[in-house]
Amino acid sequence: MYKLYFMAGSCSLGVHVFLNELGQDFELVPHGDAEFKKQVPFGSVPVLQDGDLVLHEGASIMQYLAEKHASDFLPTSGDAKWKAFDWMMIANATVHTAYSKLFAIANTMEDGPEKVKLMEALADKISATWKVVNDQLGNTRFVCGDQPTIADVWLSVYANWGGYFPFKITLGENVERMIREIIARPAYQKALATEGVDYKAVA
């Protein structure tokens, strides 16, 4: 059985959703648990344990699960594979990183006008990043076409992080449409309920 080391509502939620999509049995180990502190050397999530194999990065975890269980969420050949992989990395390395910078400033910088100015600038940059995603979704149901992929799952997780900040982050109508469809999936709703996460990014 898998073990997923997680923190509610964080990027590990994407792995949680994906494990549900795959119909896999797994144990959740929460952030702060004694076992979590022992098994997670970097202190960050997600971490997935499968027997003796331990993976510490979301992208490698998602690819491992998709290949092991032959999931349509990551096509296995041709241009479709590389497009889905590319968008998975855009979500993980570009969108996620943009929000991480905002969290870092919010949690480490002293309150004051300089902090507000910097956070507003970062929020505007995140909105610009979402515009690229929104444009991509102007002609497709999901970011890679008619089939949802790992990127759609992760993007929906990151979109919900905007609620942590008192700044406007614009997702775009196409992004919101995609998110509504993704979060309505039973696997996603189950993960939200299990983690006790209130999804507020879309009405």
C-alpha positions as CSV (number, residue, x, y, z in Angstrom):
1,M,0.0,0.0,0.0
2,Y,1.2,3.5,-0.8
3,K,1.9,6.1,1.9
4,L,1.3,9.7,1.0
5,Y,2.9,12.3,3.3
6,F,0.7,15.4,2.9
7,M,-0.4,18.7,4.2
8,A,-4.1,19.6,3.7
9,G,-4.8,21.8,0.7
10,S,-1.1,21.9,-0.4
11,C,0.4,20.6,-3.6
12,S,0.1,17.1,-2.2
13,L,-3.6,17.4,-2.7
14,G,-2.9,16.8,-6.4
15,V,-1.3,13.5,-5.7
16,H,-4.2,12.6,-3.3
17,V,-6.7,13.3,-6.1
18,F,-4.7,11.3,-8.6
19,L,-4.4,8.3,-6.3
20,N,-8.2,8.4,-6.0
21,E,-8.5,8.6,-9.8
22,L,-6.4,5.5,-10.1
23,G,-8.5,3.7,-7.5
24,Q,-5.5,2.9,-5.3
25,D,-5.4,2.1,-1.7
26,F,-3.1,4.4,0.3
27,E,-2.4,5.7,3.8
28,L,-2.2,9.4,4.5
29,V,0.5,10.6,6.9
30,P,-0.2,14.2,7.9
31,H,2.3,17.0,8.2
32,G,3.5,17.3,11.8
33,D,3.0,13.6,12.6
34,A,6.0,11.9,14.2
35,E,6.4,9.5,11.2
36,F,6.2,12.5,8.8
37,K,9.1,14.1,10.6
38,K,11.1,10.9,10.4
39,Q,10.5,10.1,6.7
40,V,10.4,13.6,5.1
41,P,14.0,14.9,5.3
42,F,13.2,18.2,3.4
43,G,10.1,18.8,5.4
44,S,8.1,19.5,2.2
45,V,5.2,17.6,0.5
46,P,4.3,15.6,-1.3
47,V,6.3,12.5,-0.5
48,L,5.2,9.1,-1.7
49,Q,6.4,5.8,-0.3
50,D,5.8,2.6,-2.3
51,G,7.6,-0.2,-0.4
52,D,11.3,0.6,-0.3
53,L,10.9,3.4,-3.0
54,V,10.4,6.9,-1.7
55,L,9.8,9.8,-4.0
56,H,10.1,13.4,-2.8
57,E,9.0,15.6,-5.8
58,G,5.5,16.0,-7.1
59,A,6.4,15.7,-10.7
60,S,8.3,12.4,-10.3
61,I,5.5,11.1,-8.1
62,M,2.8,11.9,-10.7
63,Q,4.9,10.4,-13.5
64,Y,5.7,7.3,-11.5
65,L,2.0,6.7,-10.7
66,A,0.8,7.4,-14.2
67,E,3.3,5.0,-15.8
68,K,2.8,2.3,-13.2
69,H,-0.9,2.3,-13.6
70,A,-1.1,3.2,-17.3
71,S,-3.3,6.3,-16.7
72,D,-4.8,8.4,-19.5
73,F,-3.8,11.4,-17.3
74,L,-0.4,11.1,-18.8
75,P,-0.4,9.7,-22.4
76,T,2.2,7.2,-23.2
77,S,3.4,8.0,-26.7
78,G,3.8,10.6,-29.4
79,D,3.3,14.3,-29.3
80,A,0.4,13.9,-26.8
81,K,2.8,12.5,-24.2
82,W,5.2,15.3,-24.5
83,K,2.5,18.0,-24.6
84,A,1.0,16.5,-21.4
85,F,4.4,16.3,-19.8
86,D,5.2,19.9,-20.8
87,W,2.0,21.2,-19.2
88,M,2.6,19.1,-16.1
89,M,5.9,20.9,-15.7
90,I,4.4,24.3,-16.5
91,A,2.0,23.7,-13.7
92,N,4.6,22.4,-11.3
93,A,7.5,24.6,-12.1
94,T,5.9,27.8,-13.3
95,V,2.5,28.3,-11.7
96,H,3.4,26.5,-8.4
97,T,6.7,28.5,-8.1
98,A,4.9,31.8,-8.6
99,Y,2.6,31.1,-5.7
100,S,5.5,29.8,-3.6
101,K,7.2,33.2,-4.0
102,L,4.1,34.9,-2.7
103,F,3.8,32.6,0.3
104,A,7.5,33.2,1.0
105,I,7.1,37.0,1.1
106,A,3.9,36.7,3.2
107,N,5.5,34.5,5.8
108,T,9.0,36.0,6.1
109,M,8.9,39.8,5.3
110,E,7.9,42.4,7.9
111,D,4.6,44.0,7.4
112,G,4.7,47.4,5.7
113,P,4.3,49.3,2.4
114,E,7.3,47.5,0.8
115,K,5.8,44.1,1.5
116,V,2.4,45.2,0.1
117,K,4.0,46.6,-3.0
118,L,6.0,43.4,-3.6
119,M,3.1,41.1,-3.0
120,E,0.9,43.1,-5.3
121,A,3.5,42.8,-8.0
122,L,3.8,39.1,-7.5
123,A,0.0,38.7,-7.6
124,D,-0.1,40.6,-10.9
125,K,2.6,38.2,-12.3
126,I,0.5,35.2,-11.2
127,S,-2.5,36.7,-13.0
128,A,-0.4,37.1,-16.1
129,T,0.6,33.5,-15.8
130,W,-3.0,32.5,-15.6
131,K,-3.8,34.5,-18.7
132,V,-1.5,32.2,-20.6
133,V,-3.3,29.2,-19.3
134,N,-6.7,30.8,-20.0
135,D,-5.6,31.5,-23.6
136,Q,-4.6,27.9,-24.0
137,L,-8.0,26.8,-22.8
138,G,-9.7,29.1,-25.3
139,N,-9.8,26.3,-27.8
140,T,-9.7,23.2,-25.7
141,R,-11.7,21.6,-22.9
142,F,-8.6,20.9,-20.8
143,V,-5.1,22.3,-21.3
144,C,-4.0,19.4,-23.5
145,G,-7.3,18.7,-25.3
146,D,-10.5,16.8,-24.6
147,Q,-8.9,14.5,-22.0
148,P,-7.9,15.8,-18.5
149,T,-4.3,15.4,-17.5
150,I,-2.2,15.8,-14.4
151,A,-1.7,19.4,-15.3
152,D,-5.4,20.2,-15.0
153,V,-5.4,18.5,-11.5
154,W,-2.5,20.5,-10.3
155,L,-3.7,23.8,-11.8
156,S,-7.0,23.4,-9.9
157,V,-5.0,22.9,-6.7
158,Y,-2.9,26.0,-7.1
159,A,-5.9,28.1,-8.1
160,N,-7.4,27.6,-4.7
161,W,-4.3,29.2,-3.0
162,G,-5.4,32.7,-4.1
163,G,-7.8,32.7,-1.1
164,Y,-4.8,33.0,1.3
165,F,-3.9,36.5,0.0
166,P,-5.8,39.9,0.2
167,F,-4.9,40.6,-3.5
168,K,-6.9,40.0,-6.6
169,I,-5.6,37.1,-8.7
170,T,-7.5,36.7,-12.0
171,L,-7.9,33.2,-13.3
172,G,-10.0,33.8,-16.4
173,E,-13.3,32.4,-17.6
174,N,-11.8,29.5,-19.4
175,V,-9.6,28.5,-16.4
176,E,-12.7,28.7,-14.1
177,R,-14.7,26.5,-16.5
178,M,-11.9,23.9,-16.6
179,I,-11.6,24.0,-12.8
180,R,-15.3,23.5,-12.2
181,E,-15.2,20.3,-14.3
182,I,-12.1,19.0,-12.6
183,I,-13.1,19.6,-9.0
184,A,-16.6,18.1,-9.7
185,R,-15.0,14.7,-10.4
186,P,-15.7,12.2,-7.6
187,A,-12.0,11.6,-7.0
188,Y,-11.4,15.3,-6.4
189,Q,-14.5,15.7,-4.1
190,K,-13.4,12.7,-2.1
191,A,-9.9,14.2,-1.5
192,L,-11.3,17.6,-0.5
193,A,-13.6,15.9,2.0
194,T,-10.9,13.7,3.4
195,E,-8.5,16.6,3.9
196,G,-11.2,19.0,5.1
197,V,-10.4,21.5,2.4
198,D,-13.0,24.2,1.4
199,Y,-12.6,24.9,-2.3
200,K,-13.2,28.6,-3.0
201,A,-11.4,29.5,-6.2
202,V,-14.6,29.2,-8.3
203,A,-18.2,29.7,-7.4
